[in-house]
Amino acid sequence: MTSGDVISIARETVWIIVKTAVPVLLVSMIVGLIISLFQTLTSIQEQTLTFVPKLLAILIALMVMGSWILNEIVEFMGTLWGNFSQYIT
């Protein structure tokens, strides 16, 4: 196994992490932005107000996208473990 193979595997791993994390992070960011606008417009300065809506939005996003995220990770791991014999030599 060459250093190029290790870099390739690391690159694919980082890409899978980014690809599966970004949708949930975007949902959290959008909900946070909406709550911040609401707080600014109504002059409510409660810091804990964003916690519950973000938590619910992330939970719903994981329920909706969870199967896709799991399939992406399982597919990557299947490919990685399927090529394991090539990595040993």
Order of alpha helices (4+ residues) and beta strands (2+ residues): alpha-alpha-alpha
